[in-house]
């Protein structure tokens, strides 16, 4: 059961990487870039991010602080650019702060305290730990009303997708 849920979420996460390509408008000379006012989208997205960080801080100040320290520096510097190297660096950092990678990094940090034969063993144990925790988080949501799964599904992922779309915008 854990594998089904984790692979389903991984498929959803991988498909969400293609959102900018799926919603791009076809216009002559634009290629596959998104065409809209990226400054307005970034302003609204940063306001949304600050609003959800404030809301999370009312329930769990340490989680809000952790998310703010990780997300804010990267999301503030994201903007469309014509310089390919800068674009790829932005995309790399956005992928590092994506919800799936954040969950995996948290699993690696949690699994690091145990004894492992080598680095690959640490990664394999972290992967299985992450799958188990995703499954348990979903169970906690339905049985006990926990809000962590809802937070990552309905708040952090859409916010990250908006910044991912900003990185794929065209500049004129």
MOVENUR-V479658 format. One record per residue. N is the residue number from 1. RES is the residue in three letters. PHI is phi in whole degrees, -180 to 180 (* if undefined). PSI is psi in whole degrees, -180 to 180 (NA if undefined). Layout:
n = [N N]
res = [RES RES]
phi = [PHI PHI]
psi = [PSI PSI]
This chain:
n = [1 2 3 4 5 6 7 8 9 10 11 12 13 14 15 16 17 18 19 20 21 22 23 24 25 26 27 28 29 30 31 32 33 34 35 36 37 38 39 40 41 42 43 44 45 46 47 48 49 50 51 52 53 54 55 56 57 58 59 60 61 62 63 64 65 66 67 68 69 70 71 72 73 74 75 76 77 78 79 80 81 82 83 84 85 86 87 88 89 90 91 92 93 94 95 96 97 98 99 100 101 102 103 104 105 106 107 108 109 110 111 112 113 114 115 116 117 118 119 120 121 122 123 124 125 126 127 128 129 130 131 132 133 134 135 136 137 138 139 140 141 142 143 144 145 146 147 148 149 150 151 152 153 154 155 156 157 158 159 160 161 162 163 164 165 166 167 168 169 170 171 172]
res = [UNK UNK UNK UNK UNK UNK UNK UNK UNK UNK UNK UNK UNK UNK UNK UNK UNK UNK UNK UNK UNK UNK UNK UNK UNK UNK UNK UNK UNK UNK UNK UNK UNK UNK UNK UNK UNK UNK UNK UNK UNK UNK UNK UNK UNK UNK UNK UNK UNK UNK UNK UNK UNK UNK UNK UNK UNK UNK UNK UNK UNK UNK UNK UNK UNK UNK UNK UNK UNK UNK UNK UNK UNK UNK UNK UNK UNK UNK UNK UNK UNK UNK UNK UNK UNK UNK UNK UNK UNK UNK UNK UNK UNK UNK UNK UNK UNK UNK UNK UNK UNK UNK UNK UNK UNK UNK UNK UNK UNK UNK UNK UNK UNK UNK UNK UNK UNK UNK UNK UNK UNK UNK UNK UNK UNK UNK UNK UNK UNK UNK UNK UNK UNK UNK UNK UNK UNK UNK UNK UNK UNK UNK UNK UNK UNK UNK UNK UNK UNK UNK UNK UNK UNK UNK UNK UNK UNK UNK UNK UNK UNK UNK UNK UNK UNK UNK UNK UNK UNK UNK UNK UNK]
phi = [* -61 -65 -61 -68 -68 -71 -65 -67 -67 -66 -64 -65 -66 -67 -69 -66 -92 -55 -60 -72 -74 -102 -72 -91 -85 -137 -61 83 -93 70 -107 -86 -76 -121 -167 -76 -70 -66 -66 -62 -67 -62 -65 -68 -67 -64 -62 -65 -67 -66 -72 -67 -65 -65 -67 -65 -69 -98 -151 -66 -70 -66 -64 -65 -60 -67 -66 -65 -83 -82 -61 -61 -78 -72 -72 -88 -71 -160 -66 -147 -95 -81 -61 -62 -65 -63 -69 -66 -62 -64 -63 -67 -65 -67 -67 -103 -71 -58 -65 -70 -62 -65 -68 -63 -63 -68 -65 -64 -68 -79 -65 -71 -83 -80 -133 -69 -153 -67 -64 -64 -62 -66 -66 -65 -66 -63 -68 -64 -66 -61 -64 -69 -63 -62 -68 -67 -67 -64 -60 -63 -80 -88 -115 77 -66 -107 -67 -65 -64 -62 -72 -80 -108 -124 -74 -64 -63 -64 -65 -64 -66 -68 -63 -69 -63 -66 -99 -72 -97 -109 -122]
psi = [-39 -40 -41 -46 -45 -40 -33 -43 -35 -39 -41 -42 -43 -40 -32 -21 -22 3 -45 -36 -34 -31 5 143 142 116 147 131 -4 -21 -135 22 151 141 103 177 98 -27 -41 -44 -41 -40 -47 -40 -39 -37 -42 -42 -43 -35 -45 -31 -38 -43 -41 -36 -26 -27 -38 95 -34 -38 -42 -41 -44 -46 -39 -42 -36 -45 -42 -47 -36 -41 -25 -34 -7 127 155 144 157 -10 115 -41 -45 -38 -44 -34 -43 -44 -39 -46 -35 -38 -33 -29 15 154 -40 -43 -37 -40 -40 -40 -40 -38 -38 -43 -40 -39 -12 -28 -18 166 130 146 -44 -176 -37 -38 -38 -44 -40 -44 -37 -39 -46 -35 -41 -43 -44 -43 -35 -44 -45 -32 -39 -41 -42 -36 -45 -33 -41 -3 26 147 5 -44 -42 -38 -48 -32 -42 -5 -57 -43 -47 -37 -44 -38 -34 -41 -35 -37 -36 -39 -22 5 158 147 146 NA]
